[in-house]
Every structure is written in structure tokens, then in C-alpha cells.
Amino acid sequence: MERKDFVKFLAASIATGSIATYLASCKKDTTAPSADFALDLGASSNAALLTSGGSLVSNQVMIINNNGTYIALSDVCTHAGCSLSYNSSSSQLKCPCHGGVFSINGSIVSGPPPSSLKQYTVAKNGNSLHISG
């Protein structure tokens, strides 16, 4: 192998390794967490859930008041593991990292996510919501 070919090979190998390391470093865990917790709707920290369209995140779970019905979805984007935001006017969850969009039932609307969001069971008992799954 000639010296210039060796230098090109070496440069390409270093660049490829650097890119692979960079890409691996920005990948986050996309595993949806397990959940088993309760929220007190009387607590001021949970007041957002008292109005339709209100939402909050607890234990990496997005809880949404959808016209009096409570929905709980993973707050972890299935593409890169970023935290989602909820837009009540469009009833969609959006990922700020790569533009993934999910419907209020967790299905993919657009973007790079490979799978739907995990859904959790929500049980309301008086002023308490129990989220599990």
C-alpha cells in the first residue's frame, strides 16, 4: 500500500469512528418506563389536570385531561428518547429533537419515530388518579 493510500485509509477510519461515536453519544434510551403511581388531583402541583386540555408529566408519563377523560402515555419519544410536549389545540404530542408527532392515543402522526407511544391504564377514584402499566 502506498503512503498516500494509507493516509487516506487512516483518515477515513478516524472520521468513521468519530462519526459513529458522535451518533452513539446522542442516542438516548427509548424504553418506556413502567408505571405504578397515584396523583392527588387536589394538590396544587396537579392543578393542570383539572381543566380539559391540561397536562403534566410525572415519572416520565404524560397525563392529559381530554374532556374529562384521563389519558396517560409515555413521555419518552420512541425515536431518540427525548421528552415530548403536549399541544392541547391540536391534541398532539411533539418531539423537539427530530420533529416526531404522536396523536393523543399514542400513534405516530409523522416524523422518524419507529413505534407508537406506550399507553398506561388510568383509574380515577375520587380525587386520585392511579397510573399503571
Residue frames as qw, qx, qy, qz and C-alpha x, y, z in Angstrom:
[[0.000, 0.892, 0.453, 0.000, 0.00, 0.00, 0.00],
 [0.399, 0.474, -0.039, 0.784, 1.39, 3.38, -0.94],
 [0.232, -0.179, -0.483, 0.825, 1.83, 6.03, 1.72],
 [0.280, -0.027, -0.077, -0.956, -0.89, 8.35, 0.30],
 [0.617, -0.231, -0.625, -0.419, -3.35, 5.42, 0.15],
 [0.509, -0.248, -0.706, 0.426, -2.51, 4.53, 3.74],
 [0.043, -0.097, -0.286, 0.952, -3.06, 8.16, 4.87],
 [0.469, -0.130, -0.337, -0.806, -6.44, 8.27, 3.08],
 [0.642, -0.244, -0.721, -0.090, -7.42, 4.95, 4.68],
 [0.382, -0.196, -0.602, 0.673, -6.33, 6.17, 8.10],
 [0.149, 0.008, 0.080, -0.986, -8.21, 9.48, 7.74],
 [0.580, -0.187, -0.494, -0.620, -11.36, 7.68, 6.60],
 [0.600, -0.239, -0.742, 0.179, -11.13, 5.23, 9.51],
 [0.203, -0.158, -0.471, 0.844, -10.73, 8.04, 12.04],
 [0.318, -0.049, -0.133, -0.937, -13.61, 10.02, 10.53],
 [0.628, -0.221, -0.638, -0.386, -15.89, 6.98, 10.50],
 [0.513, -0.244, -0.702, 0.430, -15.03, 6.18, 14.11],
 [0.042, -0.087, -0.280, 0.955, -15.62, 9.77, 15.16],
 [0.467, -0.127, -0.320, -0.815, -19.00, 9.90, 13.43],
 [0.643, -0.253, -0.713, -0.116, -20.06, 6.59, 14.95],
 [0.374, -0.209, -0.604, 0.672, -19.02, 7.78, 18.40],
 [0.151, 0.004, 0.057, -0.987, -20.89, 11.06, 17.90],
 [0.573, -0.185, -0.486, -0.634, -24.07, 9.32, 16.76],
 [0.606, -0.256, -0.736, 0.157, -23.92, 6.84, 19.62],
 [0.236, -0.118, -0.485, 0.834, -23.47, 9.65, 22.14],
 [0.321, -0.031, -0.008, -0.947, -26.67, 11.44, 21.07],
 [0.580, -0.222, -0.698, -0.356, -28.81, 8.28, 21.24],
 [0.359, -0.323, 0.528, -0.698, -30.89, 8.18, 24.39],
 [0.125, 0.117, 0.973, -0.157, -32.80, 5.33, 25.97],
 [0.413, -0.078, -0.360, -0.833, -36.14, 4.98, 24.18],
 [0.329, -0.241, -0.910, 0.075, -37.56, 2.37, 26.55],
 [0.431, -0.582, -0.168, -0.669, -40.90, 3.46, 28.01],
 [0.034, -0.294, 0.761, -0.577, -40.83, 3.25, 31.79],
 [0.365, -0.422, -0.830, -0.017, -43.09, 1.05, 33.86],
 [0.187, -0.399, 0.137, -0.887, -45.56, 2.97, 35.98],
 [0.514, -0.499, -0.697, 0.022, -47.40, 2.42, 39.22],
 [0.208, -0.086, -0.353, 0.908, -48.15, 5.70, 40.98],
 [0.038, -0.765, -0.643, 0.017, -51.01, 7.93, 42.09],
 [0.167, 0.255, 0.021, 0.952, -51.67, 11.64, 41.68],
 [0.051, -0.590, -0.634, 0.497, -53.81, 13.69, 44.04],
 [0.206, 0.605, 0.464, 0.614, -56.00, 15.96, 41.91],
 [0.324, -0.904, -0.278, 0.000, -56.49, 18.20, 44.94],
 [0.617, -0.434, 0.095, 0.649, -52.78, 19.05, 45.09],
 [0.197, 0.884, -0.033, -0.422, -51.84, 22.41, 43.59],
 [0.208, -0.495, 0.706, 0.462, -48.97, 20.76, 41.68],
 [0.259, 0.192, 0.904, 0.282, -51.54, 18.73, 39.72],
 [0.289, 0.584, 0.344, -0.676, -54.00, 21.60, 39.06],
 [0.205, 0.380, -0.559, -0.708, -53.34, 21.47, 35.29],
 [0.075, -0.095, -0.972, -0.204, -55.27, 18.19, 35.18],
 [0.192, 0.462, 0.665, -0.554, -58.47, 19.83, 36.41],
 [0.422, 0.636, 0.000, -0.646, -59.20, 21.52, 33.07],
 [0.845, 0.398, 0.350, 0.068, -59.80, 19.91, 29.69],
 [0.580, 0.754, -0.145, 0.273, -56.61, 20.10, 27.63],
 [0.316, -0.820, 0.444, -0.173, -54.47, 20.32, 30.73],
 [0.923, 0.161, -0.317, 0.144, -51.47, 18.04, 31.04],
 [0.309, -0.812, 0.483, -0.111, -48.46, 17.28, 33.17],
 [0.723, 0.333, -0.598, 0.096, -45.54, 14.88, 33.27],
 [0.584, -0.594, 0.460, -0.307, -44.84, 12.66, 36.25],
 [0.692, -0.265, 0.668, 0.066, -42.43, 9.73, 36.34],
 [0.065, -0.272, 0.713, 0.643, -41.80, 10.07, 32.57],
 [0.148, 0.484, 0.852, 0.133, -45.54, 9.67, 31.92],
 [0.128, -0.080, -0.154, -0.977, -47.60, 12.39, 30.22],
 [0.075, 0.493, 0.826, -0.262, -51.06, 12.61, 31.78],
 [0.075, -0.109, -0.334, -0.933, -53.69, 14.52, 29.78],
 [0.332, 0.434, 0.626, -0.556, -57.22, 15.63, 30.64],
 [0.036, -0.051, -0.680, -0.730, -59.12, 15.01, 27.40],
 [0.483, -0.314, -0.297, -0.762, -62.61, 16.40, 28.02],
 [0.684, -0.427, 0.294, -0.513, -62.78, 14.82, 31.47],
 [0.998, 0.017, -0.031, 0.048, -61.22, 11.51, 30.42],
 [0.311, -0.801, 0.486, 0.159, -57.65, 10.98, 31.56],
 [0.884, 0.431, -0.149, 0.101, -55.07, 9.60, 29.16],
 [0.484, -0.736, 0.438, 0.181, -51.56, 8.54, 30.12],
 [0.838, 0.521, -0.092, 0.133, -48.77, 8.00, 27.59],
 [0.767, -0.230, 0.030, 0.598, -45.03, 7.57, 27.78],
 [0.035, 0.968, -0.048, -0.245, -43.23, 10.91, 27.69],
 [0.450, -0.478, 0.613, 0.440, -40.24, 9.21, 26.00],
 [0.595, 0.600, -0.259, -0.468, -40.06, 9.57, 22.20],
 [0.932, -0.002, 0.360, 0.036, -39.57, 6.17, 20.59],
 [0.678, 0.690, -0.106, 0.229, -37.04, 7.63, 18.13],
 [0.463, 0.513, -0.422, 0.586, -34.36, 9.28, 20.25],
 [0.546, -0.369, -0.632, 0.408, -35.68, 9.20, 23.81],
 [0.067, 0.220, -0.116, 0.966, -36.39, 12.93, 24.07],
 [0.099, 0.432, 0.693, -0.568, -39.16, 14.29, 26.30],
 [0.108, 0.508, 0.661, 0.541, -42.35, 15.25, 24.49],
 [0.129, 0.159, 0.267, -0.942, -44.58, 18.30, 24.75],
 [0.189, 0.519, 0.833, 0.001, -48.36, 18.30, 24.51],
 [0.097, -0.004, -0.214, -0.972, -50.26, 20.76, 22.30],
 [0.291, 0.363, 0.764, -0.448, -53.87, 20.86, 23.51],
 [0.448, 0.548, -0.019, -0.706, -55.15, 22.76, 20.46],
 [0.532, 0.398, -0.632, -0.398, -54.00, 20.01, 18.07],
 [0.894, -0.264, 0.250, -0.262, -54.28, 17.15, 20.60],
 [0.855, 0.391, -0.275, 0.200, -50.79, 16.01, 19.59],
 [0.666, -0.655, 0.219, 0.282, -47.55, 15.24, 21.37],
 [0.584, 0.779, -0.182, 0.139, -44.43, 16.59, 19.68],
 [0.832, -0.287, 0.040, 0.472, -40.77, 15.71, 19.99],
 [0.039, 0.966, -0.123, -0.225, -38.45, 18.73, 19.94],
 [0.530, -0.479, 0.581, 0.389, -35.39, 16.69, 18.92],
 [0.212, -0.096, 0.773, 0.590, -36.29, 15.40, 15.46],
 [0.380, 0.104, -0.220, -0.892, -39.87, 16.55, 14.82],
 [0.181, -0.202, -0.958, -0.093, -41.77, 13.36, 15.64],
 [0.451, -0.146, 0.091, -0.876, -45.50, 13.86, 16.19],
 [0.105, -0.167, -0.975, 0.102, -47.88, 11.49, 18.01],
 [0.419, -0.495, -0.413, -0.640, -51.66, 11.54, 18.32],
 [0.449, -0.488, 0.381, -0.644, -53.41, 11.67, 21.68],
 [0.964, -0.142, 0.065, -0.216, -53.79, 7.86, 21.53],
 [0.587, -0.564, 0.527, 0.244, -50.01, 7.48, 21.10],
 [0.800, 0.363, 0.404, 0.255, -49.95, 6.53, 17.42],
 [0.409, -0.256, 0.308, 0.820, -47.40, 8.07, 15.05],
 [0.387, 0.826, 0.268, -0.311, -48.66, 11.03, 13.03],
 [0.604, 0.765, -0.149, 0.166, -45.37, 11.98, 11.35],
 [0.141, -0.838, 0.515, -0.112, -41.61, 12.02, 11.67],
 [0.437, 0.462, -0.771, 0.026, -38.96, 9.44, 12.38],
 [0.531, -0.321, 0.650, -0.439, -40.36, 7.55, 15.42],
 [0.258, 0.176, -0.909, -0.275, -40.33, 3.79, 14.71],
 [0.308, -0.365, -0.879, 0.008, -43.22, 2.89, 17.02],
 [0.354, -0.728, -0.307, -0.501, -46.19, 4.28, 18.92],
 [0.111, -0.501, 0.538, -0.669, -46.02, 5.55, 22.47],
 [0.288, -0.181, -0.911, 0.234, -46.75, 3.22, 25.36],
 [0.450, -0.522, -0.198, -0.697, -50.21, 3.72, 26.84],
 [0.105, 0.074, -0.816, 0.564, -50.88, 3.36, 30.56],
 [0.340, -0.576, -0.726, -0.159, -54.04, 2.49, 32.46],
 [0.045, -0.258, 0.283, -0.923, -55.62, 5.38, 34.35],
 [0.383, -0.529, -0.757, -0.026, -58.11, 4.73, 37.14],
 [0.109, -0.453, 0.153, -0.871, -59.88, 7.63, 38.87],
 [0.501, -0.473, -0.709, 0.149, -61.09, 7.14, 42.42],
 [0.285, -0.849, -0.302, 0.326, -62.44, 10.31, 43.98],
 [0.083, 0.969, -0.188, -0.134, -59.68, 12.91, 43.82],
 [0.474, -0.530, 0.655, 0.255, -56.99, 10.38, 42.99],
 [0.758, 0.532, -0.289, -0.245, -55.65, 9.13, 39.66],
 [0.709, -0.379, 0.579, 0.138, -53.81, 5.83, 39.66],
 [0.565, 0.674, -0.394, -0.267, -51.50, 5.30, 36.66],
 [0.687, -0.328, 0.647, 0.044, -50.18, 1.81, 35.98],
 [0.850, 0.517, 0.060, -0.087, -48.67, -0.25, 33.22]]
